[in-house]
Amino acid sequence: MPHSQPQPKPMQTVKGIPVSPGIVIARAFVLGEAETHVPHREIEEREIETELARLDGALRDASADLVLLRDRTEQQLGREAAKIFGFHLGLAQDPSLLGPMRERIRRDRVNAEVAVADSFKKVTDQFKAIGNEVFRQKANDVLDLERRVLGKLMGENESRLSALTEPVIIIAHELTPSQTAGMDRKKILGIATDLGGRTSHTSIVARAIEIPCVVGCQRVMQRAEDGDLVIVDGDTGVVVVRPDERTLEEYRSQQDRFSNYRAILRETARLETVTKDGTRIKLLGNIEFPHEVENVLANGGDGVGLYRTEFLYLTNDHEPSEDEQYQAYRHTLELLAGRPCTIRTLDLGADKYTQQRAHEPERNPFLGLRSIRYCLAHREMFKTQLRAILRASAHGPLKVMFPLVSTLMELRQAKMIMNDVCEELEEEGIAFDRGIQTGIMIEVPSAALLSRAFAQECSFFSIGTNDLIQYTLAVDRGNERVANLYTGASPAVLYLVKQVVRSARRAGIDVSLCGEIAGEAIYTMLLIGLGLRTLSLVPSQIPLIKRVIRSVDIPHCEELARRVGSFDSDRQVLTTLRDELRKVDPDSFGGWIAE
């Protein structure tokens, strides 16, 4: 009886969280969790000092590698990104970790490899047991250092990643920061991981080195094998394993279209952002690190509309000092050379820095002590940042924006603290902009509904649609199980945006929009039609949005906004917006545009 031929495995499509844009197609390189077999042997008493010396040497060599990696990352990505490795270096010198290793060698007479593996496992298990995203990230950092030290002890000088001979897409359960930062961009075309979020270290580094990346895929490692053809779509968060010919052709066509279109966009970046009937629209960039200003300007941006300052904390192994923050803000303004910059005060909380520091992490941190609430509860930290911002304001046009304000009392308390800081600087004779503007991000329904009252006490508004959508629709934007419910086309969300724009206009204050939909071309005409004249977006998206703006006029946009305002479903809204975009700029409508 003839043997039946094995059936080819079917195509698998996985949805994750897009954290670094771009579409890539390549063979999979599945990077396992690298559970190292640790040799176990008992040592003689006379060997104890030798094993201790081996341990110290491995720690010293691992630290030296991390210093080199940190310095290379700083050179390529900037000082803030390099601070990710501060935790690793601190851990490599932490007596509470190293002491038990040495004691285990002396007391139990085990080899250094066993002492290292056991001590690291205890720390990792402690972090994982807490069940919080921040602590899981720290467990990942501990694992990273463990692999390095064991590699030194066991003579493993090169990782599988460094031995790559052809371009691949990395498929992993989770990547450590040093794995991501150490990747050769000529050989690593894309990344897809089971775990991770928008603010994980891997996501930060992937964006900085511009590798298309999708995280939070949950089971992508189970679906892909070494050598499988894989598509990573960092724009929509889709990963396709073993694509069929039709899917492959569609994505290759998108790649080709975008490659040709990108050349056109490079020319558009140099042009003025003005509608066909002469209305000037400001396009600003969202940044996390000062060096990203260069990318904003290269893409034709008018300045920075959202500087997410919490990344100074998230990539640091210690709380940044006033002077460290001041230097970062000043450097940003110097790079902008007179162009505007809006700094958002610390948006810490949720799955970020605050949960790591809490004695008892919050059960529902997204509805807890985050953003402006956290700052008001930690006034010294808040005042330190405000001092740094105000000192930097002497070096260029700067505005201060408070995040996630939900009540007038929060705004008044924040302004009161800022006034106190101004008085202190005045008394100390330190220069700052005495006319500095303060505003709020409208990110929760209560702020949108009270926007008329807020407008009386603010110099400007910035609508943060990422959280506004999340809180209006009660949908976690990082949860793939309900991702289909998260949409900026919701009539409820659009109603709130319209209310905020109307309140700002009545009060005569500026209003901008800085959520992700600002960079999605399908929404551009609608946003202009709703009255927005300033958008802040990811720098690489600026040329595309600029092209759409230059293809439309205000009456057309306003008519579209009125029509859409009568709809009661997001499906109607999206269908209409897609149709209109195809009409005014068919070339700009591609698969890379969020639908």
Residue pairs with C-beta under 8 A, 6 or more apart in sequence:
8 242
9 242
10 242
11 240
11 241
11 242
11 243
11 244
11 247
12 223
12 224
12 240
12 241
12 242
13 238
13 239
13 240
13 241
14 192
14 217
14 218
14 219
14 220
14 223
14 238
14 239
14 240
14 241
15 217
15 237
15 238
15 239
15 480
15 483
16 192
16 193
16 214
16 215
16 216
16 217
16 218
16 220
16 237
16 238
16 239
16 480
17 196
17 197
17 198
17 214
17 215
17 216
17 237
17 478
17 480
18 213
18 214
18 233
18 234
18 235
18 236
18 237
19 196
19 198
19 203
19 206
19 207
19 213
19 214
19 215
19 234
20 191
20 203
20 206
20 207
20 210
20 211
20 212
20 213
20 234
21 212
21 234
21 235
21 538
21 540
21 592
22 190
22 210
22 211
22 212
22 234
22 235
23 212
23 231
23 232
23 233
23 234
23 235
23 251
23 254
23 255
23 258
23 591
23 592
24 169
24 189
24 190
24 212
24 231
24 232
24 234
25 229
25 230
25 231
25 243
25 248
25 251
25 252
25 255
26 167
26 168
26 169
26 189
26 190
26 229
26 230
27 166
27 168
27 169
27 226
27 227
27 228
27 229
27 230
28 168
28 169
28 171
28 224
28 225
28 226
28 227
28 228
28 229
28 230
28 241
29 160
29 164
29 168
29 169
29 170
29 171
29 226
30 171
30 172
30 221
30 224
30 225
30 226
31 160
31 161
31 170
31 171
31 172
31 175
31 179
32 172
32 173
33 173
34 147
36 117
36 147
36 150
36 154
38 113
38 114
38 117
38 150
39 111
39 113
39 114
39 154
40 110
40 111
40 113
40 114
41 110
41 111
42 109
42 110
43 51
43 105
43 109
43 110
43 111
44 109
45 109
47 109
48 105
48 106
48 109
51 105
51 111
51 112
51 115
52 102
52 105
52 106
52 112
54 112
54 153
55 101
55 102
55 105
55 112
55 115
55 116
55 153
57 152
58 112
58 116
58 149
58 150
58 152
58 153
59 92
59 98
59 149
61 152
62 92
62 145
62 148
62 149
62 151
62 152
63 89
63 92
63 93
65 148
66 85
66 88
66 89
66 92
66 145
66 148
66 178
67 89
69 85
69 178
69 181
69 182
70 82
70 85
70 86
70 89
71 82
72 181
73 81
73 82
73 84
73 85
73 181
73 205
74 81
74 82
76 209
77 181
77 205
77 208
77 209
77 289
77 291
78 208
78 289
78 290
78 291
80 288
80 289
80 290
80 311
80 312
80 315
80 316
80 328
81 181
81 204
81 205
81 208
81 289
81 315
83 315
83 316
83 317
84 177
84 181
84 201
84 204
84 205
84 315
85 177
85 178
85 181
86 316
86 317
86 318
87 138
87 141
87 317
88 141
88 144
88 145
88 177
88 178
89 317
90 317
91 97
91 141
91 142
91 145
92 145
92 149
97 119
97 120
97 123
100 115
100 119
100 122
101 112
101 115
101 116
101 119
102 115
104 110
104 114
104 115
104 118
104 119
105 111
105 112
105 115
112 153
113 150
113 153
113 154
116 146
116 149
116 150
116 153
117 146
117 150
120 142
120 143
120 145
120 146
120 149
123 139
123 142
124 139
124 142
124 143
124 146
127 135
127 136
127 138
127 139
127 142
128 135
128 136
128 139
130 361
132 351
132 355
132 356
132 361
133 197
133 200
133 351
133 355
134 351
134 352
134 353
134 355
134 356
134 361
135 355
135 356
135 361
136 195
137 200
137 201
138 356
140 174
140 176
140 201
141 176
141 177
141 201
143 176
144 176
144 177
144 178
144 179
147 176
148 178
150 156
151 157
151 159
159 179
161 170
161 179
161 182
161 183
161 188
162 182
162 184
164 184
164 187
164 188
165 187
166 187
167 186
167 187
167 188
167 189
168 187
168 188
168 189
169 188
169 189
169 190
169 191
169 192
169 230
169 232
170 183
170 188
170 190
170 191
170 192
171 192
171 193
171 220
171 221
171 224
171 230
172 191
172 192
172 193
172 194
172 221
173 193
173 194
173 195
173 221
174 193
174 194
174 195
174 196
174 202
175 191
175 193
175 196
175 202
176 202
177 201
177 202
177 205
180 191
180 201
180 202
180 205
180 206
180 209
181 205
181 209
183 209
183 211
185 209
185 210
185 211
188 211
189 211
189 212
189 232
190 211
190 212
190 213
190 230
190 232
190 234
191 202
191 206
191 211
191 212
191 213
191 214
191 215
191 232
192 213
192 214
192 215
192 217
192 220
192 224
192 230
192 232
192 239
193 202
193 213
193 214
193 215
193 216
193 217
193 220
194 216
194 217
194 218
194 219
194 220
194 221
195 215
195 216
196 202
196 203
196 215
196 216
197 203
197 215
197 216
197 351
197 478
198 215
198 478
199 314
199 351
199 352
200 215
201 315
202 213
202 215
203 213
203 215
204 288
204 311
204 314
204 315
206 212
206 213
207 213
208 289
212 232
212 233
212 234
213 232
213 234
214 232
214 233
214 234
214 237
214 238
214 239
216 478
216 480
217 239
218 480
220 239
220 241
223 241
224 230
224 241
228 241
228 242
229 241
229 242
229 243
229 248
230 239
230 240
230 241
230 242
230 243
231 238
231 239
231 240
231 243
231 247
231 248
231 251
232 239
233 239
233 240
233 251
235 591
235 592
235 594
236 594
240 247
240 251
243 251
250 591
251 591
254 590
254 591
254 592
257 590
257 591
258 590
258 592
261 587
261 588
261 590
264 547
264 587
265 543
265 544
265 547
266 543
268 300
268 543
268 544
268 546
268 547
268 550
269 298
269 299
269 300
269 542
269 543
269 546
270 300
271 300
271 546
271 550
272 280
273 280
273 281
273 282
273 283
273 300
273 302
273 546
273 549
273 550
274 280
274 281
274 549
274 550
275 281
275 528
275 549
275 550
275 552
275 553
275 554
275 557
276 550
276 551
276 552
276 553
277 553
277 554
277 555
279 533
279 553
279 554
280 533
281 528
281 533
281 534
281 535
281 549
282 302
282 303
282 305
282 512
282 533
282 534
282 535
283 300
283 301
283 302
283 534
283 535
283 536
283 537
283 542
283 545
283 546
283 549
284 296
284 301
284 302
284 303
284 304
284 305
284 306
284 340
284 342
284 512
284 514
284 534
284 535
284 536
284 537
285 292
285 293
285 295
285 296
285 299
285 301
285 303
285 304
285 305
285 306
285 536
285 537
285 538
285 539
285 542
286 304
286 305
286 306
286 308
286 514
286 536
286 537
286 538
286 539
287 293
287 296
287 304
287 306
287 307
287 308
287 332
287 539
288 307
288 308
288 311
289 311
290 328
290 331
290 332
290 335
291 335
292 539
293 304
293 332
293 335
293 336
294 335
295 539
295 540
296 303
296 304
296 539
296 542
297 335
297 336
297 339
298 539
299 539
299 540
299 542
299 543
300 542
300 543
300 546
301 539
301 542
302 339
302 340
303 336
303 339
303 340
303 341
304 332
304 336
304 339
304 340
304 341
304 342
304 536
305 340
305 342
305 462
305 512
305 514
305 534
305 535
305 536
305 537
306 342
306 344
306 401
306 462
306 514
306 536
307 329
307 332
307 341
307 342
307 343
307 344
308 344
308 347
309 325
309 329
309 343
309 344
309 345
309 346
309 347
309 385
310 346
310 347
310 348
310 352
310 353
312 320
312 324
312 325
312 328
313 319
313 320
313 346
313 348
313 353
314 352
314 353
319 381
320 328
321 384
322 384
322 385
322 387
322 388
322 391
323 388
325 384
325 385
325 388
325 389
326 387
326 388
326 391
326 392
329 343
329 388
329 389
329 392
329 398
330 391
330 392
330 395
332 341
332 392
333 341
333 392
333 395
333 396
333 397
333 398
334 395
334 396
336 396
337 396
338 396
338 397
339 396
339 397
340 397
340 398
340 399
341 396
341 397
341 398
341 399
342 398
342 399
342 400
342 401
342 439
342 462
342 536
343 389
343 398
343 399
343 400
343 401
344 401
344 402
344 403
344 441
345 372
345 375
345 382
345 385
345 386
345 389
345 400
345 401
345 402
345 403
345 414
346 371
346 374
346 375
346 381
346 382
346 385
346 403
347 370
347 371
347 403
347 404
348 354
348 370
348 371
348 374
348 375
349 355
349 365
349 368
349 369
349 370
349 371
349 373
349 374
350 365
350 366
350 368
350 370
351 365
352 370
354 365
354 369
354 370
354 374
355 361
355 362
355 365
362 368
362 369
366 470
366 476
369 377
370 404
371 403
371 404
372 402
372 403
372 404
372 405
372 410
372 414
373 404
373 410
375 381
375 382
375 385
375 414
376 382
376 410
376 413
376 414
376 417
379 417
382 414
382 417
383 417
383 420
383 421
386 400
386 417
386 418
386 421
387 421
387 424
387 425
389 398
389 400
390 418
390 421
390 422
390 425
390 432
390 433
390 436
391 425
391 430
391 431
391 432
392 398
393 432
393 433
393 436
394 431
394 432
394 433
398 433
398 436
399 436
399 437
399 438
399 439
399 459
399 460
400 418
400 436
400 437
400 438
400 439
401 438
401 439
401 440
401 441
401 460
401 462
402 410
402 411
402 414
402 438
402 439
402 440
402 441
403 440
403 441
403 443
403 464
404 441
404 443
404 444
404 464
404 467
405 411
405 414
405 440
405 441
405 443
405 447
405 454
406 444
406 446
406 447
407 446
408 450
408 453
408 454
408 457
411 440
411 454
411 457
411 458
412 457
414 438
415 438
415 457
418 438
422 432
422 434
425 432
437 459
437 460
438 458
438 459
439 458
439 459
439 460
439 461
439 462
439 509
439 510
440 447
440 454
440 458
440 461
440 462
441 461
441 462
441 463
441 464
441 514
442 448
442 451
442 454
442 461
442 462
442 463
442 464
442 468
442 500
443 463
443 464
443 466
443 467
443 468
443 471
444 467
444 468
444 471
445 468
445 471
445 472
445 496
447 454
448 468
448 496
448 497
448 499
448 500
449 496
449 499
451 461
451 499
451 500
451 503
451 504
452 503
452 506
452 507
454 461
454 503
455 461
455 503
455 504
455 506
455 507
455 509
456 507
458 509
459 509
459 510
460 504
460 509
460 510
460 511
460 512
461 500
461 503
461 504
461 509
461 510
461 511
461 512
462 511
462 512
462 513
462 514
462 536
463 497
463 500
463 501
463 511
463 512
463 513
463 514
463 515
464 514
464 515
465 488
465 493
465 497
465 513
465 514
465 515
465 516
465 517
465 518
466 477
466 515
466 516
467 515
468 493
468 496
468 497
468 515
469 475
469 477
469 486
469 487
469 488
469 490
469 493
469 515
470 476
470 477
470 486
472 490
472 492
472 493
472 496
473 485
473 486
473 487
473 490
473 492
473 493
475 482
475 483
475 485
475 486
476 482
477 483
477 486
487 493
487 570
487 574
488 494
488 515
488 516
488 517
488 520
488 523
489 523
489 570
489 571
489 573
489 574
489 577
490 570
490 573
491 567
491 568
491 569
491 570
491 573
494 526
494 530
494 564
494 565
494 573
495 565
497 513
497 527
497 530
498 530
498 531
498 561
498 565
500 511
501 511
501 530
501 531
501 532
502 531
504 510
504 511
505 511
505 531
510 534
511 531
511 532
511 534
512 532
512 534
512 535
512 536
513 527
513 532
513 534
513 535
513 536
514 535
514 536
514 537
516 537
516 594
517 523
517 527
518 527
518 535
518 536
518 537
518 545
519 535
519 537
519 538
519 541
519 542
519 544
519 545
520 541
520 593
520 594
521 544
521 545
521 548
521 581
521 585
521 588
521 589
521 593
522 574
522 577
522 578
522 581
522 593
522 594
522 595
523 577
524 535
524 545
524 548
524 549
524 552
524 581
525 548
525 552
525 556
525 557
525 560
525 577
525 580
525 581
525 584
526 557
526 560
526 561
526 564
526 577
527 535
528 549
528 552
528 554
528 557
529 554
529 556
529 557
529 558
529 559
529 560
529 561
529 562
529 564
530 561
535 545
537 545
544 588
544 593
547 585
547 588
548 581
548 584
548 585
548 588
551 584
551 585
551 588
552 584
556 584
560 576
560 577
560 580
563 576
564 572
564 573
564 576
564 577
567 573
567 576
574 595
578 589
578 595
581 588
581 589
581 593
582 589
